[in-house]
Amino acid sequence: MRRRTSKVPGRVGGFRRAAITTLAVLALAAPAQAQRAAPDPRHPNIVILLADDWGFSDVGAFGSEIATPNIDALARAGMRFSNFHVAGSCSPTRAMLQTGVMNHRNGLGNMPETIPDAHRGKPGYDTVMNFRVVTIAEMLKAAGYRTYLTGKWHLGSDPKRLPHARGYDRAYSLADAGADNFEQRPIEGLYDVAAWTENGRAATLPKNFYSSTFVVQRMIDYIEQDRASGKPFLASINFLANHIPIQAPDSDIARYSAMYRDGWTALRTARAKRAAALGIVPRRADGDDGDDARLAETRRRRACRGGARDAGLWRHGDRDGPRDRPARCASESDGRL
């Protein structure tokens, strides 16, 4: 599988600040089994799909031109949030989602890659999730849930702070902000190794690896391995392809090669109209990222290629993420959250 990648910054100072968009927090049922006891609606299965760096309108259900039919189907069947609070970068936001408290309270006032010297050692700036808070996994595990996590973690890398030690029964996770999406390589200039672990132990990625496909399939494996227990589950699936180095298969990029030739000014206008029609933003809402018509032609072509790459990885994540499994399970749901 070939891939395209963006240029990776060569120093910490070039590390891009990121935001996280919660794609979906759903409750999905496992397929019904013969002679299985009636499900308890008070204990639904919970699936969290989380990705870095998605813009507010990068999903079809929020006005995007990118094909995300599976995520859109989940949005139509559930609830779309239009005012989810995010922090200024990835780790603080995912820490809030994991703990339910503000990021300074859980120790992630900033993350280690970007924290300025003036903040180091100050209250709330531990750069890792502290032990004064509990995770959603710890709470649900105490309530009788199976708990699983795959993909990016980035809330602490020592053994006591990895997901297996913070309430997850099984976890195949990356402790870093990101890594190569096709092989076991770190982000150059930030890390020496790609810190993948499984259940707290160093792990080696398989051949023919692509991160979005892998984190979904490994989660399915975890759920199936413990299905006989009959317990409800929490499945936290954390995609990383959206984060630098930003990579997608060539076939997915090719689908969008001509999509962004008109530039981001036209794209912004079209998205704003679609989002307003969907009721996501007010009809007069619009952003101001400048006029791309002023860019040199080489920069316009580069921006077009970047848009195609981003759209490709998001399309791939939708295809290898929810797929048709939620639709198949809809009539057999244990309940929805």
Phi, psi and omega per residue, in radians:
M1 nan 2.120 3.116
R2 -1.473 2.870 -3.129
R3 -2.582 2.837 3.018
R4 -2.078 2.589 -3.096
T5 -2.464 2.674 3.035
S6 -1.536 2.881 3.107
K7 -1.200 2.322 -3.119
V8 -1.641 2.310 3.134
P9 -1.074 2.545 -3.055
G10 -1.644 0.059 3.127
R11 -2.624 2.843 -3.097
V12 -1.066 -0.643 -3.108
G13 -1.075 -0.359 3.128
G14 -1.574 0.008 -3.094
F15 -1.130 2.186 -3.059
R16 -1.351 2.335 3.038
R17 -1.237 2.497 -3.024
A18 -2.270 2.747 2.990
A19 -2.082 2.794 -3.133
I20 -2.032 2.390 3.003
T21 -1.941 2.205 3.035
T22 -1.394 1.955 -3.073
L23 -1.267 -0.753 -3.117
A24 -2.863 2.474 2.944
V25 -2.203 1.863 -2.954
L26 -2.231 2.849 2.945
A27 -2.047 2.101 -3.105
L28 -2.181 2.555 -3.120
A29 -1.661 2.674 2.961
A30 -1.364 2.703 3.109
P31 -0.970 2.501 -3.107
A32 -1.129 2.523 3.114
Q33 -2.067 2.708 -3.106
A34 -1.065 2.357 3.040
Q35 1.062 0.450 3.107
R36 -1.406 2.498 3.136
A37 -1.112 2.678 3.127
A38 -1.055 2.354 -3.121
P39 -1.155 2.638 3.112
D40 -1.628 1.935 -3.096
P41 -1.109 -0.239 3.125
R42 -1.376 -0.216 -3.098
H43 -2.260 1.227 -3.139
P44 -1.267 2.699 2.942
N45 -1.208 2.522 -3.084
I46 -2.190 2.199 3.102
V47 -2.089 2.221 3.065
I48 -1.973 2.146 3.043
L49 -1.891 2.078 -3.022
L50 -2.265 2.350 3.138
A51 -2.443 2.459 3.055
D52 -1.287 2.699 2.788
D53 1.158 0.263 3.047
W54 -1.351 2.368 3.021
G55 -1.321 2.879 -3.063
F56 -1.019 -0.627 -3.077
S57 -1.917 0.464 -3.118
D58 -1.431 -0.125 3.113
V59 -1.828 2.475 -3.111
G60 -0.941 -0.667 -3.124
A61 -1.176 -0.184 3.108
F62 -2.012 0.226 3.032
G63 1.942 0.094 -3.063
S64 -1.338 2.696 2.985
E65 -1.487 -0.164 -3.139
I66 -1.319 2.405 -3.124
A67 -1.353 1.863 3.054
T68 -2.242 1.069 -2.996
P69 -1.106 -0.601 -3.108
N70 -1.245 -0.777 3.074
I71 -1.112 -0.691 3.123
D72 -1.070 -0.683 3.133
A73 -1.116 -0.689 3.089
L74 -1.125 -0.706 3.138
A75 -1.112 -0.734 -3.141
R76 -1.135 -0.573 -3.108
A77 -1.481 -0.160 -3.072
G78 -2.235 -2.278 -3.089
M79 -2.302 2.363 3.084
R80 -1.770 2.250 3.097
F81 -1.599 2.381 3.126
S82 -2.038 0.133 -3.128
N83 -2.567 0.732 3.098
F84 -1.267 2.296 -3.073
H85 -1.467 2.200 3.065
V86 -2.095 2.735 3.044
A87 -1.570 -3.057 -3.056
G88 -1.389 -0.084 3.135
S89 -2.680 3.115 -2.913
C90 -1.246 -0.927 -3.048
S91 -1.029 -0.809 3.113
P92 -1.008 -0.656 -3.125
T93 -1.225 -0.791 -3.134
R94 -1.196 -0.483 3.072
A95 -1.143 -0.671 3.093
M96 -1.153 -0.698 3.128
L97 -1.164 -0.643 -3.138
Q98 -1.255 -0.543 -3.000
T99 -1.973 -0.372 -3.113
G100 1.371 0.188 3.108
V101 -2.203 2.857 3.139
M102 -1.025 2.605 -3.001
N103 -1.123 -0.550 3.093
H104 -1.180 -0.563 3.132
R105 -1.215 -0.577 -3.135
N106 -1.636 0.094 3.023
G107 1.764 -0.104 -3.067
L108 -1.821 0.930 2.998
G109 -1.042 -0.498 3.035
N110 -2.761 2.878 -3.132
M111 -1.777 2.775 -2.982
P112 -1.082 -0.511 -3.090
E113 -1.259 -0.380 -3.014
T114 -2.198 -0.043 -3.053
I115 -1.169 2.276 3.082
P116 -1.321 2.709 -3.112
D117 -0.999 -0.573 -3.101
A118 -1.129 -0.370 -3.119
H119 -1.654 -0.299 -3.050
R120 -1.086 2.335 3.100
G121 1.436 -0.099 3.134
K122 -1.397 2.681 3.105
P123 -0.987 2.316 3.137
G124 1.529 -0.030 -3.108
Y125 -2.078 0.909 3.122
D126 -1.300 -0.345 -3.054
T127 1.152 0.113 3.021
V128 -2.459 2.788 3.093
M129 -1.248 2.160 -3.038
N130 -1.413 3.126 -3.098
F131 -1.709 0.193 3.098
R132 -1.571 -0.015 3.134
V133 -2.197 2.814 3.064
V134 -1.970 2.686 3.138
T135 -1.660 2.868 3.071
I136 -1.074 -0.562 3.120
A137 -1.178 -0.716 3.132
E138 -1.120 -0.688 -3.131
M139 -1.215 -0.766 -3.119
L140 -1.268 -0.583 3.078
K141 -1.075 -0.714 3.102
A142 -1.149 -0.392 3.137
A143 -1.608 0.126 3.060
G144 1.707 0.217 3.134
Y145 -1.508 2.636 2.819
R146 -1.403 2.501 -3.058
T147 -2.314 2.229 -3.075
Y148 -2.362 2.608 3.053
L149 -2.494 2.403 3.006
T150 -2.339 2.594 3.075
G151 1.678 -2.650 -3.023
K152 -1.193 2.369 3.098
W153 -1.986 -1.199 3.004
H154 0.991 0.652 3.101
L155 -2.158 0.228 -3.113
G156 2.473 2.440 -3.029
S157 -2.013 -0.171 3.115
D158 -1.366 2.777 -3.010
P159 -0.944 -0.566 -3.109
K160 -1.370 -0.162 -3.090
R161 -2.012 -0.039 3.091
L162 -1.266 2.786 -3.048
P163 -0.991 -0.578 3.139
H164 -1.107 -0.451 3.109
A165 -1.633 -0.095 -3.119
R166 -2.025 0.601 2.957
G167 1.859 -0.078 -3.105
Y168 -1.657 2.174 -3.141
D169 -1.094 -0.743 3.124
R170 -2.360 2.410 -3.125
A171 -2.691 2.214 2.994
Y172 -2.000 1.814 -2.891
S173 -2.344 2.748 3.013
L174 -1.870 2.124 -3.096
A175 -1.368 -0.280 -3.044
D176 -1.555 3.066 3.102
A177 -1.189 -0.488 -3.138
G178 -3.094 3.111 3.130
A179 -2.907 3.017 3.062
D180 -1.012 2.454 -3.076
N181 -1.652 -0.019 -3.127
F182 -2.072 -0.271 -3.138
E183 -2.728 2.990 -3.058
Q184 -1.471 1.357 3.120
R185 -2.310 2.523 3.142
P186 -1.455 3.018 2.954
I187 -1.263 2.062 -3.081
E188 -1.114 2.350 3.138
G189 1.604 -0.225 3.124
L190 -1.961 -0.708 -3.054
Y191 -2.352 2.732 3.086
D192 -1.530 -0.564 3.137
V193 -2.402 2.818 3.015
A194 -1.556 1.913 -2.942
A195 -1.463 1.181 3.046
W196 -1.458 2.377 3.072
T197 -2.403 2.704 2.978
E198 -2.192 2.104 -3.115
N199 0.917 0.716 3.049
G200 1.528 -0.059 -3.121
R201 -1.997 2.559 -3.136
A202 -0.950 2.378 -3.070
A203 -2.173 2.656 3.096
T204 -1.953 2.203 -3.107
L205 -1.193 2.613 3.131
P206 -1.335 2.952 3.042
K207 -1.262 2.835 -3.122
N208 0.973 0.700 -3.090
F209 -1.464 2.333 2.824
Y210 -2.380 2.265 -2.881
S211 -1.009 -0.795 -3.074
S212 -1.094 -0.722 3.105
T213 -1.161 -0.742 -3.048
F214 -1.153 -0.801 -3.051
V215 -1.165 -0.515 3.088
V216 -1.289 -0.838 -3.099
Q217 -1.124 -0.694 3.130
R218 -1.122 -0.637 3.088
M219 -1.129 -0.748 3.096
I220 -1.038 -0.729 3.120
D221 -1.062 -0.776 -3.140
Y222 -1.046 -0.824 -3.104
I223 -1.085 -0.751 -3.109
E224 -1.185 -0.651 -3.121
Q225 -1.070 -0.548 -3.078
D226 -1.913 0.220 -3.064
R227 -1.012 -0.631 -3.067
A228 -1.092 -0.322 -3.137
S229 -1.139 -0.446 -3.133
G230 1.342 0.022 -3.116
K231 -1.430 2.621 3.010
P232 -1.203 2.859 -3.085
F233 -2.329 2.688 2.907
L234 -1.899 2.166 3.122
A235 -2.123 1.937 3.128
S236 -1.840 1.896 -3.089
I237 -1.890 2.067 -2.983
N238 -2.080 1.830 -3.100
F239 -1.332 2.624 3.138
L240 -2.265 -0.079 -3.100
A241 -1.106 -0.470 -3.134
N242 -1.210 -0.391 -3.088
H243 -1.513 2.720 3.065
I244 -0.928 2.395 0.287
P245 -1.487 0.121 3.038
I246 0.952 1.581 -3.054
Q247 -2.340 2.527 3.089
A248 -2.545 2.705 3.066
P249 -1.075 2.551 -3.119
D250 -0.974 -0.676 -3.080
S251 -1.107 -0.617 3.119
D252 -1.301 -0.630 3.103
I253 -1.150 -0.735 -3.084
A254 -1.033 -0.567 -3.125
R255 -1.044 -0.491 -3.055
Y256 -1.978 0.320 -3.029
S257 -1.067 -0.524 -3.125
A258 -1.833 -0.001 -2.994
M259 -1.147 -0.580 -2.951
Y260 -1.950 0.397 -3.123
R261 -1.180 -0.425 3.133
D262 -1.385 -0.124 3.080
G263 1.554 2.976 -3.023
W264 -1.353 -0.353 3.103
T265 -1.110 -0.846 3.096
A266 -1.139 -0.676 3.136
L267 -1.093 -0.778 -3.131
R268 -1.070 -0.746 -3.140
T269 -1.106 -0.778 -3.124
A270 -1.148 -0.734 3.133
R271 -1.140 -0.710 -3.136
A272 -1.063 -0.698 3.129
K273 -1.147 -0.762 -3.140
R274 -1.160 -0.748 -3.139
A275 -1.106 -0.669 3.109
A276 -1.162 -0.712 3.123
A277 -1.119 -0.533 3.103
L278 -1.413 -0.140 -3.131
G279 1.422 0.274 -3.104
I280 -1.427 -0.633 3.133
V281 -2.312 2.773 3.049
P282 -1.066 2.676 -3.057
R283 -1.141 -0.414 -3.132
R284 -1.642 0.005 -3.090
A285 -1.216 2.460 3.067
D286 -2.835 2.600 3.086
G287 -1.633 3.124 3.099
D288 -2.488 1.623 3.114
D289 -1.820 0.377 -3.096
G290 1.433 3.074 -3.118
D291 -1.841 2.013 -3.088
D292 -1.212 -0.200 3.105
A293 -1.112 -0.353 3.139
R294 -1.432 -0.146 -3.116
L295 -1.306 2.643 3.006
A296 -1.158 2.692 -3.071
E297 -1.023 -0.656 -3.138
T298 -1.119 -0.670 3.121
R299 -1.239 -0.600 3.086
R300 -1.123 -0.739 3.113
R301 -1.130 -0.692 3.120
R302 -1.115 -0.731 3.122
A303 -1.132 -0.638 3.102
C304 -1.112 -0.784 3.105
R305 -1.104 -0.694 3.120
G306 -1.121 -0.681 3.094
G307 -1.119 -0.713 3.119
A308 -1.127 -0.698 3.113
R309 -1.114 -0.810 -3.132
D310 -1.100 -0.783 3.130
A311 -1.084 -0.668 3.135
G312 -1.099 -0.755 -3.116
L313 -1.253 -0.557 3.097
W314 -1.222 -0.690 3.082
R315 -1.096 -0.732 3.138
H316 -1.117 -0.723 3.116
G317 -1.085 -0.661 3.095
D318 -1.175 -0.709 -3.104
R319 -1.222 -0.704 -3.126
D320 -1.596 -0.066 3.129
G321 -1.588 -1.822 -3.055
P322 -1.062 -0.628 -3.095
R323 0.853 -2.515 -3.138
D324 -1.748 0.088 -3.097
R325 -1.097 -0.781 3.121
P326 -1.053 -0.676 -3.138
A327 -1.116 -0.715 3.130
R328 -1.120 -0.580 -3.047
C329 -1.509 -0.167 -2.956
A330 -1.003 -0.695 -3.089
S331 -1.357 -0.125 -3.080
E332 -2.049 0.352 -2.956
S333 -1.139 2.442 3.033
D334 -1.361 -0.110 -3.053
G335 2.371 2.899 -3.117
R336 -2.191 2.522 3.105
L337 -2.109 nan nan
